[in-house]
Amino acid sequence: MPQKMNLPFTQTLRFKLLLASFSLILIPWAGYHYLFEMEASLRQAQEALLLNRAEIVANMLATNSNNWLTGTTSEKVMHNNSLYVHPLANSPDLDGYDEDWLSLKSQSRQFRASATTPDAVSFEWLAGFQGEYIYLMIEVRDQTLIYPQSERILSVGDHLILALPGPSGESRKYRLGTPAPGWVNVVEYENNRQQTAIRGEWQETAHGYRVELQIPRLMTDGHLSLAVVDIDIPQAKPVGIASTSGWNSNQNLSRLVMPTIQVDRLLYGLEEKNHRYTILNRQRQVIGRYGSIQTFIKTNHTLLSRLISLLSPSAEEAGLDAREGMGKLDGPEIRRSLSGEGAIYRYNITGSKSMILSAAHPIEIDQNTVGTVVVEQSTQMILLLQQSALERLFLISLILFIITGGSLLLFASSLTRRITRLSHKYNRAVSPDGRIIEEVQSGKDKDELGELDRSFSAVLKRSVAYTGYLESMAARLTHEFRTPLTMVQGSLENLQNDSDTFQKSPYIERALDGTRRLNLILTRIREATRLEQSLQNSEKEKVDITAFCKSLCDGYAITYRYIDFECRVPAYPIWIHISPDLISQAMDKLISNAIDFHQPNTAIQIILDDTNSKALDIKIRNLGPQLAESDIPKLFHNMESRRKGNDNQIHLGIGLYLVRLIAEFHRGDAWMNNETDGVCFAITLPYTI
């Protein structure tokens, strides 16, 4: 009995089916992509709603233009002539240090005395308002500091010039300076009289000095100008002046742009949950802001949510909104809206994978674009929904995978046991030397394994029959060889014992006849072997089988003149791919067989039957003795002969076997039927080979 093989688990059906169960990963994969498509659809819907909201607010502001245009830069002014003033949550300490201004440092604006001279004086401007005061943070870069000697005469040292609106179109100018770091002295430009309403602090820095000022809002009337005067030699003329704008007349003063109460009142009452409304003028400066964006959502942390966050942006990531608190905004949607068309833009939250959706719509009054409305909303709610859906999808897929994978594993185990039993059953039926020692009964299962069991059983039975045939072939060959060998042996013995030369001649003739019979047997066996080998190299060609059969029939009529042949073929050509030489050889075998068994004075019929649409039959019919039904299945086997009597001919049963080989080479069949008064042998050839 063969030794049982223990296969590694990776080579078993259980492992392969378990591996096939991983195809279930396609389900969450498809769901994952579906969720992202759903997210894209939700974002498109969010974009449309947000742009529609921005349009509504823009129309509302345009309708109430009289309430908010006052004090804004709705008129056409140059960008350089406007200064933005940030709203401050708390009043900064006037100490000359920039701790209170750090959050606004990135929005500072620089002014230079000369754009071509690197060492020229320059300063950075920051402004904010809180309550009734405007606060300025001026950081000056000056390589040489010269302080005035007097608190009243400030023009002989480094100082500032502040210009505010004045009567009769001329501005009111003030000098700001100090003999030493500390409180700033403010005097009128013309007469050096002290001014106490404006307060400030002066502190030195590594690159110059810093001045922090407090100015009443009423004094500015929405306009001012600031200049930094650089003096490198005491009591000498200034070497450079850096200014925000001109200061001699009110028209030259820079306009202060800041959010107004009128705009805040118009925006108040809008739905501000997760929305931020920002009103910009044509210079993209913020003149109104309402609401806030929720950039962080706190949820319960689980292991699954942390795994999901690796696959998609997390809704819980906190980040920094780059536009929060900005006094001037810029972006593709803002620039497009100021050209008169609404637009949508997305930008990332710094330090987070989350994004903010921004919709901008122009504010148009009398067909002129005076500003834009920017409505912003975080996409974190969509991310939260997506993450929640991914968690549910992952859980469902995991449960489905466990159930399906377990079911497949159980099914594979059952299948493996059945295959193992089937293997053991047929291993027991065959001995190690190849002998069939046990009869096998096929199973009754009605699935593929049951069919395989029945097929193996049928193959085993055919093997038993073929083994019997091989065992009987030795006896058949022994019988066929015994007669000629006996003839040769007897003739040689008679030649040895008989001295009469005249009597030796028949013995020699019989010995020669015996050798001829032996040679004929070997020739026929060699013929069958050669045919099996030649079939592998034979080529088919397209032949008119009707004309081919007529030609064969005419040839047989000439060869066998004493026998009548009748050819019954269609009147039209039938084309088929065959090997003409092989078909001629098979026909010769069938005609020879029909001649041996036909009744005298009867015709042998060659019939071409094309009634079947898929194949045609070449039939050889003759009147003569019928065959036993039990012998018909074995007629086309090798070394099978059912000839009765002794016609002094050698019949090894090879002829019909060769006919079957030729038919199978053409993917056809060879068969035989008993008829009422004779037999019919046929070759079936398919049209498509």
C-alpha positions as CSV (number, residue, x, y, z in Angstrom):
1,M,0.0,0.0,0.0
2,P,1.5,3.4,-1.0
3,Q,2.7,5.5,1.9
4,K,0.4,8.3,3.0
5,M,1.8,11.7,2.0
6,N,1.7,14.6,4.5
7,L,1.6,17.7,2.5
8,P,2.6,21.1,3.9
9,F,-0.4,23.2,4.9
10,T,0.5,25.8,2.2
11,Q,0.0,23.0,-0.5
12,T,-3.3,21.8,0.7
13,L,-6.8,22.6,-0.6
14,R,-7.7,24.1,2.8
15,F,-4.9,26.7,2.4
16,K,-5.8,27.4,-1.3
17,L,-9.5,27.9,-0.5
18,L,-8.6,30.0,2.5
19,L,-6.4,32.1,0.2
20,A,-9.2,32.4,-2.3
21,S,-11.4,33.7,0.5
22,F,-9.1,36.8,0.6
23,S,-10.9,37.8,-2.6
24,L,-13.5,39.1,-0.1
25,I,-11.1,42.0,0.4
26,L,-12.6,43.3,-2.9
27,I,-15.8,44.1,-1.0
28,P,-14.3,46.6,1.4
29,W,-12.0,47.8,-1.4
30,A,-15.1,48.6,-3.6
31,G,-16.8,50.1,-0.5
32,Y,-13.8,52.2,0.2
33,H,-13.8,53.6,-3.3
34,Y,-17.6,54.1,-3.2
35,L,-17.3,56.1,0.0
36,F,-14.7,58.3,-1.6
37,E,-17.0,58.8,-4.5
38,M,-19.8,59.6,-2.0
39,E,-17.4,62.0,-0.3
40,A,-16.8,63.7,-3.6
41,S,-20.6,64.0,-4.2
42,L,-21.1,65.5,-0.7
43,R,-18.3,68.0,-1.3
44,Q,-19.8,69.0,-4.6
45,A,-23.2,69.5,-2.8
46,Q,-21.4,71.4,0.0
47,E,-19.7,73.6,-2.6
48,A,-23.0,74.5,-4.3
49,L,-24.7,75.3,-1.0
50,L,-21.8,77.4,0.2
51,L,-21.6,79.4,-3.0
52,N,-25.3,79.9,-2.9
53,R,-25.0,81.2,0.7
54,A,-22.2,83.6,-0.3
55,E,-24.4,84.9,-3.1
56,I,-27.3,85.5,-0.7
57,V,-25.1,87.4,1.7
58,A,-23.6,89.4,-1.1
59,N,-27.0,90.4,-2.4
60,M,-28.1,91.4,1.1
61,L,-25.1,93.6,1.6
62,A,-25.6,95.2,-1.9
63,T,-29.2,96.0,-0.9
64,N,-28.1,97.6,2.3
65,S,-25.1,99.4,0.8
66,N,-25.8,102.7,2.6
67,N,-25.3,101.1,5.9
68,W,-21.9,99.7,5.4
69,L,-20.2,101.6,2.5
70,T,-19.4,104.6,4.8
71,G,-15.9,104.3,6.1
72,T,-14.8,101.6,3.7
73,T,-12.6,101.7,0.7
74,S,-15.4,101.4,-1.7
75,E,-14.1,104.4,-3.7
76,K,-11.3,103.7,-6.1
77,V,-8.0,104.4,-4.2
78,M,-4.6,103.1,-4.8
79,H,-3.5,100.0,-2.8
80,N,-0.4,101.8,-1.5
81,N,-2.6,104.6,0.0
82,S,-4.6,102.3,2.3
83,L,-3.4,100.9,5.6
84,Y,-5.1,98.0,7.3
85,V,-6.0,98.2,11.0
86,H,-6.6,94.8,12.7
87,P,-9.2,94.4,15.4
88,L,-7.6,93.5,18.7
89,A,-9.1,91.4,21.4
90,N,-7.3,93.3,24.1
91,S,-5.5,96.6,24.4
92,P,-1.7,96.0,24.1
93,D,0.7,97.3,26.8
94,L,2.5,100.4,25.6
95,D,6.0,99.1,26.5
96,G,7.8,99.2,23.2
97,Y,8.0,95.4,23.0
98,D,6.3,93.2,20.4
99,E,4.9,90.3,22.6
100,D,1.4,91.6,22.1
101,W,1.8,91.7,18.3
102,L,3.4,88.3,17.6
103,S,0.2,86.8,16.1
104,L,0.1,89.6,13.6
105,K,3.8,89.7,12.8
106,S,3.4,87.8,9.5
107,Q,0.9,90.5,8.3
108,S,3.2,93.5,8.8
109,R,3.9,95.8,5.9
110,Q,7.3,97.2,5.0
111,F,8.1,100.7,3.8
112,R,11.6,101.8,2.5
113,A,13.2,105.1,1.9
114,S,14.9,103.8,-1.2
115,A,14.2,100.6,-3.1
116,T,17.7,100.5,-4.6
117,T,19.8,101.4,-1.5
118,P,20.1,98.4,0.8
119,D,21.3,100.5,3.8
120,A,18.4,103.0,3.5
121,V,16.1,103.4,6.4
122,S,13.0,101.2,6.4
123,F,10.3,100.3,8.8
124,E,7.6,97.6,9.3
125,W,4.0,98.7,10.0
126,L,1.4,97.0,12.1
127,A,-1.9,98.6,13.3
128,G,-4.8,97.5,15.4
129,F,-7.8,99.0,17.1
130,Q,-9.5,98.4,20.4
131,G,-12.3,100.5,21.7
132,E,-11.7,104.2,21.0
133,Y,-8.0,103.9,20.2
134,I,-5.8,102.9,17.3
135,Y,-2.5,101.2,18.2
136,L,0.6,101.3,16.0
137,M,3.7,99.0,16.1
138,I,6.6,100.6,14.1
139,E,9.8,98.6,13.9
140,V,12.6,100.7,12.3
141,R,15.8,99.4,10.7
142,D,18.4,102.1,11.2
143,Q,22.1,101.3,11.5
144,T,23.0,104.6,13.3
145,L,20.8,106.0,16.1
146,I,21.0,109.7,16.8
147,Y,18.9,111.0,19.7
148,P,17.9,114.7,20.0
149,Q,19.2,116.6,23.0
150,S,15.9,118.2,23.9
151,E,12.4,116.8,24.4
152,R,10.9,119.7,22.4
153,I,13.4,120.0,19.5
154,L,13.2,116.6,18.0
155,S,14.1,117.4,14.4
156,V,17.9,117.2,15.1
157,G,17.7,113.4,15.8
158,D,16.0,110.3,14.5
159,H,12.3,110.8,14.9
160,L,8.8,110.0,13.4
161,I,6.4,112.3,11.6
162,L,2.7,111.6,12.1
163,A,0.2,113.4,9.9
164,L,-3.5,113.4,10.7
165,P,-6.5,115.1,8.9
166,G,-6.7,118.8,9.5
167,P,-9.0,121.7,8.6
168,S,-8.9,123.5,5.3
169,G,-7.5,120.4,3.5
170,E,-4.1,120.7,5.2
171,S,-3.0,117.9,7.5
172,R,-1.9,118.3,11.1
173,K,1.6,117.0,11.6
174,Y,3.4,115.9,14.7
175,R,7.0,114.9,15.5
176,L,7.5,111.9,17.7
177,G,10.9,111.2,19.3
178,T,12.8,110.9,22.6
179,P,16.2,111.9,23.9
180,A,16.6,108.4,25.3
181,P,14.7,105.1,25.1
182,G,11.4,105.4,27.0
183,W,8.2,107.4,26.7
184,V,7.8,109.1,23.4
185,N,7.5,112.9,23.2
186,V,4.9,114.3,20.8
187,V,5.2,117.9,19.6
188,E,3.5,119.8,16.8
189,Y,5.5,120.0,13.6
190,E,5.5,123.8,13.3
191,N,5.8,125.2,16.8
192,N,7.1,122.2,18.9
193,R,4.2,122.5,21.3
194,Q,3.6,119.4,23.4
195,Q,0.8,117.0,22.4
196,T,-0.5,114.7,25.2
197,A,-3.4,112.9,23.4
198,I,-0.9,110.7,21.5
199,R,1.1,108.4,23.7
200,G,3.9,105.9,22.9
201,E,7.0,104.0,24.0
202,W,10.4,103.9,22.3
203,Q,12.8,100.9,22.7
204,E,16.0,100.0,20.9
205,T,16.5,96.8,19.0
206,A,19.4,94.9,17.5
207,H,18.8,96.6,14.1
208,G,17.4,99.9,15.1
209,Y,14.4,100.8,17.3
210,R,10.8,100.0,17.9
211,V,8.0,102.5,18.6
212,E,4.6,101.5,20.0
213,L,1.9,104.3,19.8
214,Q,-1.7,104.9,21.0
215,I,-3.8,107.3,18.9
216,P,-7.4,108.3,19.6
217,R,-9.7,107.2,16.7
218,L,-11.4,110.5,16.5
219,M,-8.1,112.3,15.7
220,T,-7.5,110.0,12.6
221,D,-11.0,110.4,11.0
222,G,-10.0,107.2,9.1
223,H,-6.8,108.7,7.6
224,L,-3.2,109.1,8.7
225,S,0.4,109.1,7.4
226,L,3.5,108.0,9.1
227,A,7.1,108.8,8.1
228,V,10.5,107.8,9.7
229,V,13.2,110.4,9.4
230,D,16.8,109.1,9.5
231,I,19.5,111.4,10.7
232,D,23.0,110.1,10.9
233,I,24.8,113.3,11.9
234,P,23.5,115.5,14.7
235,Q,21.7,118.6,13.5
236,A,22.4,117.6,9.9
237,K,19.8,117.1,7.2
238,P,18.0,113.7,7.0
239,V,19.8,111.1,5.0
240,G,16.5,109.3,4.2
241,I,12.8,109.4,4.9
242,A,10.6,106.3,4.7
243,S,6.9,107.1,4.6
244,T,3.5,105.4,4.2
245,S,2.4,108.2,1.9
246,G,2.6,112.0,1.6
247,W,1.6,114.1,4.6
248,N,1.2,117.7,3.5
249,S,-2.5,117.5,2.6
250,N,-5.4,115.5,3.6
251,Q,-5.7,113.9,0.2
252,N,-2.2,112.5,0.5
253,L,-2.9,110.7,3.7
254,S,-3.3,106.9,3.7
255,R,-6.8,105.6,4.4
256,L,-7.2,103.4,7.4
257,V,-9.2,100.3,6.6
258,M,-10.8,98.4,9.4
259,P,-13.9,96.3,10.1
260,T,-16.8,98.5,10.8
261,I,-19.7,98.3,13.2
262,Q,-22.2,98.7,10.3
263,V,-20.9,95.5,8.6
264,D,-20.8,93.6,11.8
265,R,-24.5,94.5,12.4
266,L,-25.5,93.3,8.9
267,L,-23.7,90.0,9.4
268,Y,-25.0,89.5,12.9
269,G,-27.9,87.0,12.9
270,L,-26.6,84.9,10.1
271,E,-26.2,81.2,10.7
272,E,-22.7,81.1,12.0
273,K,-22.5,77.5,13.1
274,N,-19.3,76.1,11.4
275,H,-19.4,79.1,9.0
276,R,-17.2,82.1,8.8
277,Y,-18.3,85.2,6.9
278,T,-15.6,87.7,5.7
279,I,-16.3,90.9,3.8
280,L,-13.4,92.2,1.7
281,N,-12.9,95.5,-0.2
282,R,-11.4,95.7,-3.6
283,Q,-7.9,95.7,-2.1
284,R,-8.8,92.3,-0.4
285,Q,-8.7,93.9,3.0
286,V,-11.1,92.6,5.7
287,I,-13.8,95.1,6.5
288,G,-16.1,92.7,8.3
289,R,-15.9,89.2,9.8
290,Y,-18.5,87.1,11.6
291,G,-18.6,83.5,12.9
292,S,-15.9,81.0,13.2
293,I,-14.8,77.6,11.7
294,Q,-14.8,74.5,13.9
295,T,-11.5,73.0,13.0
296,F,-11.4,70.3,15.6
297,I,-14.0,67.7,16.5
298,K,-13.5,65.5,19.6
299,T,-14.7,61.9,19.3
300,N,-14.1,58.7,21.2
301,H,-10.7,57.2,20.3
302,T,-10.7,53.5,19.5
303,L,-8.2,51.2,18.0
304,L,-10.4,50.8,14.9
305,S,-10.7,54.6,14.5
306,R,-6.9,54.9,14.7
307,L,-6.5,52.3,12.0
308,I,-9.1,54.0,9.8
309,S,-7.3,57.3,10.2
310,L,-4.3,55.8,8.5
311,L,-6.4,55.2,5.3
312,S,-8.3,58.6,5.3
313,P,-7.9,62.1,6.7
314,S,-8.9,62.2,10.3
315,A,-11.6,64.5,11.4
316,E,-10.0,64.8,14.9
317,E,-6.7,66.4,13.7
318,A,-6.2,69.9,15.1
319,G,-4.5,72.4,12.9
320,L,-3.9,76.1,12.4
321,D,-6.2,78.1,10.1
322,A,-3.9,80.2,8.0
323,R,-6.7,82.8,7.4
324,E,-7.7,83.2,11.0
325,G,-7.2,86.8,12.1
326,M,-5.7,87.9,8.7
327,G,-6.4,91.5,7.8
328,K,-5.8,90.8,4.1
329,L,-6.9,87.7,2.3
330,D,-5.8,86.3,-1.0
331,G,-6.7,83.3,-3.0
332,P,-7.9,82.1,-6.4
333,E,-11.5,82.4,-5.5
334,I,-11.1,85.9,-4.1
335,R,-9.3,87.2,-7.2
336,R,-11.9,85.6,-9.4
337,S,-14.8,87.0,-7.4
338,L,-13.4,90.5,-7.6
339,S,-13.4,90.1,-11.4
340,G,-17.2,89.6,-11.1
341,E,-17.7,85.8,-10.9
342,G,-18.4,83.5,-7.9
343,A,-15.8,80.9,-7.3
344,I,-14.9,77.9,-4.9
345,Y,-11.5,77.1,-3.5
346,R,-10.1,74.6,-1.0
347,Y,-7.1,75.1,1.2
348,N,-5.4,72.9,3.9
349,I,-5.4,73.6,7.6
350,T,-1.7,73.9,8.5
351,G,-0.6,70.8,10.5
352,S,-3.7,68.8,9.6
353,K,-5.1,66.7,6.7
354,S,-8.4,68.5,7.0
355,M,-9.4,71.2,4.5
356,I,-11.5,74.4,4.5
357,L,-13.9,75.1,1.7
358,S,-14.1,78.8,0.7
359,A,-16.8,80.3,-1.5
360,A,-16.4,83.9,-2.7
361,H,-19.1,86.0,-4.4
362,P,-18.7,89.6,-5.6
363,I,-20.7,92.4,-4.1
364,E,-22.0,94.4,-7.0
365,I,-23.7,97.9,-6.7
366,D,-24.8,99.6,-9.9
367,Q,-22.9,97.0,-11.9
368,N,-19.7,97.8,-10.1
369,T,-17.8,95.3,-7.9
370,V,-17.1,97.0,-4.6
371,G,-16.0,94.0,-2.6
372,T,-16.6,90.3,-2.1
373,V,-18.1,88.0,0.4
374,V,-16.1,85.0,1.5
375,V,-18.0,82.2,3.3
376,E,-15.8,79.4,4.7
377,Q,-16.7,76.1,6.2
378,S,-14.6,73.1,7.3
379,T,-15.0,69.7,5.6
380,Q,-14.5,67.9,8.9
381,M,-18.1,66.9,9.2
382,I,-17.8,65.1,5.8
383,L,-14.6,63.5,7.0
384,L,-16.3,62.4,10.2
385,L,-19.2,60.8,8.3
386,Q,-16.7,59.1,6.0
387,Q,-14.7,57.8,8.9
388,S,-17.8,56.5,10.6
389,A,-18.9,54.8,7.4
390,L,-15.4,53.3,7.0
391,E,-15.5,51.9,10.5
392,R,-18.9,50.2,9.9
393,L,-17.7,48.9,6.5
394,F,-14.5,47.5,8.1
395,L,-16.5,45.8,10.9
396,I,-19.0,44.3,8.4
397,S,-16.2,43.1,6.1
398,L,-14.3,41.6,9.0
399,I,-17.3,39.7,10.2
400,L,-18.1,38.6,6.7
401,F,-14.5,37.5,6.1
402,I,-14.5,35.4,9.3
403,I,-17.8,33.7,8.5
404,T,-16.9,33.1,4.8
405,G,-13.3,32.1,5.5
406,G,-14.4,29.7,8.2
407,S,-17.1,28.2,5.9
408,L,-14.6,27.8,3.1
409,L,-12.1,26.2,5.6
410,L,-14.7,23.7,6.8
411,F,-15.7,23.0,3.2
412,A,-12.1,22.5,2.2
413,S,-11.6,20.1,5.1
414,S,-14.7,18.0,4.0
415,L,-13.4,18.1,0.4
416,T,-10.0,17.0,1.5
417,R,-11.3,14.1,3.5
418,R,-13.4,12.9,0.5
419,I,-10.4,13.2,-1.9
420,T,-8.2,11.4,0.6
421,R,-10.7,8.5,0.9
422,L,-10.9,8.4,-2.9
423,S,-7.1,8.2,-3.2
424,H,-6.9,5.4,-0.6
425,K,-9.6,3.4,-2.2
426,Y,-7.9,3.3,-5.6
427,N,-4.4,2.9,-4.0
428,R,-5.7,-0.3,-2.3
429,A,-7.0,-1.6,-5.6
430,V,-3.6,-1.6,-7.3
431,S,-0.6,-3.5,-6.0
432,P,2.9,-1.9,-5.9
433,D,3.8,-3.8,-9.1
434,G,0.8,-2.4,-11.0
435,R,-1.5,-5.4,-10.8
436,I,-5.2,-4.8,-10.0
437,I,-5.9,-6.8,-6.9
438,E,-9.3,-5.5,-5.7
439,E,-12.5,-4.6,-7.4
440,V,-13.6,-1.1,-6.8
441,Q,-17.2,0.0,-6.5
442,S,-18.0,3.5,-7.6
443,G,-19.7,5.9,-5.3
444,K,-23.2,7.4,-5.6
445,D,-22.4,11.1,-4.9
446,K,-23.9,13.4,-7.4
447,D,-21.3,16.1,-7.5
448,E,-18.0,16.4,-9.4
449,L,-16.1,14.2,-7.0
450,G,-18.8,11.5,-7.5
451,E,-18.3,11.8,-11.3
452,L,-14.5,11.6,-10.7
453,D,-15.0,8.4,-8.6
454,R,-17.1,6.9,-11.4
455,S,-14.6,7.9,-14.0
456,F,-11.8,6.3,-12.1
457,S,-13.8,3.2,-11.6
458,A,-14.5,3.0,-15.4
459,V,-10.9,3.6,-16.2
460,L,-9.9,0.8,-13.8
461,K,-12.3,-1.5,-15.4
462,R,-10.9,-0.6,-18.9
463,S,-7.5,-1.2,-17.5
464,V,-8.6,-4.7,-16.3
465,A,-9.9,-5.4,-19.7
466,Y,-6.8,-4.1,-21.4
467,T,-4.6,-6.1,-19.1
468,G,-6.6,-9.2,-20.0
469,Y,-6.1,-8.3,-23.6
470,L,-2.4,-8.0,-23.2
471,E,-2.2,-11.3,-21.3
472,S,-4.3,-13.0,-24.0
473,M,-2.2,-11.5,-26.8
474,A,0.7,-13.6,-25.9
475,A,-1.4,-16.7,-26.3
476,R,-2.7,-15.4,-29.6
477,L,0.7,-14.7,-30.9
478,T,1.9,-18.1,-29.7
479,H,-1.0,-19.7,-31.6
480,E,-0.2,-17.7,-34.8
481,F,3.5,-18.5,-34.6
482,R,3.1,-22.2,-33.7
483,T,1.7,-23.2,-37.0
484,P,4.4,-21.8,-39.3
485,L,7.1,-22.9,-36.8
486,T,5.7,-26.5,-36.8
487,M,5.7,-26.4,-40.6
488,V,9.3,-25.3,-40.7
489,Q,10.4,-27.8,-38.0
490,G,8.6,-30.7,-39.6
491,S,10.0,-30.0,-43.0
492,L,13.5,-29.7,-41.7
493,E,13.2,-33.0,-39.8
494,N,11.9,-34.8,-42.9
495,L,14.7,-33.3,-44.9
496,Q,17.1,-34.7,-42.4
497,N,15.6,-38.2,-42.4
498,D,14.8,-38.5,-46.2
499,S,17.7,-39.1,-48.5
500,D,15.7,-39.1,-51.7
501,T,16.3,-35.8,-53.5
502,F,12.9,-35.9,-55.3
503,Q,11.1,-36.3,-52.0
504,K,12.9,-33.2,-50.4
505,S,11.3,-30.7,-52.7
506,P,7.8,-30.5,-50.9
507,Y,9.6,-30.3,-47.6
508,I,11.6,-27.3,-48.7
509,E,8.4,-25.7,-50.1
510,R,6.6,-26.1,-46.8
511,A,9.5,-24.7,-44.9
512,L,9.6,-21.7,-47.2
513,D,5.9,-21.2,-46.8
514,G,6.3,-21.3,-43.0
515,T,8.9,-18.6,-43.1
516,R,6.7,-16.5,-45.4
517,R,3.9,-16.7,-42.9
518,L,6.3,-15.7,-40.0
519,N,7.5,-12.7,-42.1
520,L,3.9,-11.7,-42.9
521,I,3.0,-11.7,-39.1
522,L,6.0,-9.5,-38.3
523,T,5.2,-7.2,-41.2
524,R,1.6,-6.6,-40.1
525,I,2.7,-6.0,-36.5
526,R,5.4,-3.5,-37.8
527,E,2.7,-1.9,-40.0
528,A,0.5,-1.2,-37.1
529,T,3.4,0.3,-35.1
530,R,4.5,2.5,-38.0
531,L,1.0,3.8,-38.5
532,E,0.8,4.9,-34.9
533,Q,4.0,6.8,-35.3
534,S,3.2,8.3,-38.7
535,L,-0.1,9.7,-37.4
536,Q,1.9,12.3,-35.4
537,N,3.5,13.7,-38.6
538,S,0.5,13.5,-41.0
539,E,-0.9,16.7,-42.4
540,K,-4.5,17.4,-43.4
541,E,-5.6,19.2,-46.6
542,K,-8.9,20.4,-48.0
543,V,-10.4,17.7,-50.1
544,D,-13.7,17.2,-52.1
545,I,-14.8,14.1,-50.3
546,T,-17.4,13.4,-53.0
547,A,-14.8,13.2,-55.8
548,F,-12.5,11.3,-53.5
549,C,-15.0,8.5,-52.8
550,K,-15.8,8.2,-56.5
551,S,-12.1,7.8,-57.3
552,L,-11.7,5.1,-54.7
553,C,-14.8,3.3,-55.9
554,D,-13.5,3.3,-59.5
555,G,-10.1,2.0,-58.3
556,Y,-11.6,-0.9,-56.4
557,A,-13.7,-1.8,-59.4
558,I,-10.6,-2.1,-61.5
559,T,-8.6,-4.0,-58.8
560,Y,-11.4,-6.5,-57.9
561,R,-13.0,-7.2,-61.3
562,Y,-14.9,-10.2,-60.0
563,I,-16.8,-8.0,-57.4
564,D,-19.4,-5.4,-58.0
565,F,-19.1,-2.0,-56.3
566,E,-21.9,0.5,-55.9
567,C,-21.0,4.2,-55.1
568,R,-23.7,6.3,-53.6
569,V,-22.5,9.8,-53.1
570,P,-24.2,13.3,-53.3
571,A,-24.2,15.1,-56.7
572,Y,-22.5,18.1,-55.2
573,P,-19.0,18.6,-53.8
574,I,-18.4,18.4,-50.1
575,W,-15.2,20.0,-48.8
576,I,-13.5,18.7,-45.7
577,H,-10.0,18.7,-44.2
578,I,-8.6,15.2,-44.1
579,S,-5.4,13.2,-44.8
580,P,-6.2,11.5,-48.1
581,D,-3.5,8.8,-47.7
582,L,-4.7,7.8,-44.3
583,I,-8.4,7.7,-45.3
584,S,-7.5,5.6,-48.4
585,Q,-5.6,3.2,-46.1
586,A,-8.6,2.9,-43.8
587,M,-11.0,2.4,-46.7
588,D,-8.6,-0.4,-48.0
589,K,-8.9,-2.2,-44.7
590,L,-12.7,-1.9,-44.7
591,I,-13.1,-3.0,-48.4
592,S,-10.7,-5.9,-47.8
593,N,-12.8,-7.0,-44.8
594,A,-16.1,-6.6,-46.8
595,I,-14.7,-8.7,-49.7
596,D,-13.8,-11.5,-47.3
597,F,-17.3,-11.7,-45.9
598,H,-19.7,-10.6,-48.7
599,Q,-22.1,-13.0,-50.3
600,P,-21.2,-13.9,-53.9
601,N,-23.0,-12.0,-56.7
602,T,-23.9,-9.1,-54.4
603,A,-22.5,-5.6,-54.6
604,I,-20.4,-3.8,-52.0
605,Q,-21.8,-0.3,-51.4
606,I,-19.7,2.8,-50.7
607,I,-22.1,5.4,-49.2
608,L,-21.3,9.0,-48.4
609,D,-23.9,10.2,-45.8
610,D,-24.0,14.0,-45.1
611,T,-27.4,14.2,-43.4
612,N,-25.7,15.2,-40.1
613,S,-24.9,19.0,-40.0
614,K,-21.7,18.5,-37.9
615,A,-20.1,15.4,-39.5
616,L,-20.4,13.0,-42.4
617,D,-20.2,9.2,-42.5
618,I,-18.4,7.0,-45.0
619,K,-20.2,3.7,-44.9
620,I,-19.1,0.3,-46.4
621,R,-22.1,-2.0,-46.6
622,N,-22.1,-5.6,-47.8
623,L,-24.5,-8.5,-47.7
624,G,-23.2,-11.4,-45.6
625,P,-23.1,-13.0,-42.2
626,Q,-23.8,-10.9,-39.1
627,L,-21.7,-10.6,-36.0
628,A,-22.6,-11.4,-32.5
629,E,-23.7,-8.3,-30.6
630,S,-21.3,-9.1,-27.8
631,D,-18.4,-9.1,-30.2
632,I,-19.1,-5.7,-31.7
633,P,-17.6,-3.5,-28.9
634,K,-14.2,-5.3,-29.2
635,L,-13.9,-5.4,-33.0
636,F,-11.8,-2.2,-33.2
637,H,-9.4,-3.3,-30.4
638,N,-5.9,-4.3,-31.2
639,M,-5.3,-8.0,-31.9
640,E,-9.0,-8.8,-31.9
641,S,-10.4,-11.1,-34.7
642,R,-13.7,-12.8,-34.9
643,R,-13.2,-14.8,-38.1
644,K,-14.6,-18.3,-38.0
645,G,-13.1,-21.3,-39.8
646,N,-9.7,-21.8,-41.3
647,D,-9.2,-20.0,-44.6
648,N,-5.4,-20.6,-44.4
649,Q,-4.9,-16.8,-43.8
650,I,-3.2,-14.9,-41.0
651,H,-5.6,-12.6,-39.1
652,L,-4.2,-10.8,-36.2
653,G,-7.1,-8.4,-35.7
654,I,-4.9,-5.3,-36.6
655,G,-6.8,-4.0,-39.6
656,L,-9.9,-2.6,-37.8
657,Y,-7.7,-1.3,-35.0
658,L,-5.8,0.8,-37.6
659,V,-9.1,2.1,-39.0
660,R,-10.0,3.3,-35.5
661,L,-6.7,5.0,-35.1
662,I,-7.1,6.8,-38.4
663,A,-10.7,7.9,-37.5
664,E,-9.5,9.2,-34.1
665,F,-6.7,11.1,-35.7
666,H,-9.3,13.0,-37.6
667,R,-11.3,13.5,-34.3
668,G,-13.9,11.1,-35.6
669,D,-15.0,7.6,-34.8
670,A,-15.2,4.2,-36.4
671,W,-18.2,2.0,-35.8
672,M,-20.2,-1.0,-37.1
673,N,-23.8,-2.1,-37.2
674,N,-25.6,-5.3,-38.0
675,E,-28.3,-4.8,-40.7
676,T,-31.1,-7.0,-41.8
677,D,-29.1,-9.0,-44.4
678,G,-25.6,-7.9,-43.8
679,V,-23.3,-5.5,-41.9
680,C,-22.2,-1.9,-42.2
681,F,-18.8,-0.5,-41.2
682,A,-18.4,3.3,-41.1
683,I,-16.0,6.1,-40.4
684,T,-17.4,9.4,-39.0
685,L,-15.5,12.5,-39.9
686,P,-16.4,16.0,-38.4
687,Y,-16.5,18.9,-40.8
688,T,-14.4,21.1,-38.4
689,I,-11.1,19.5,-37.4
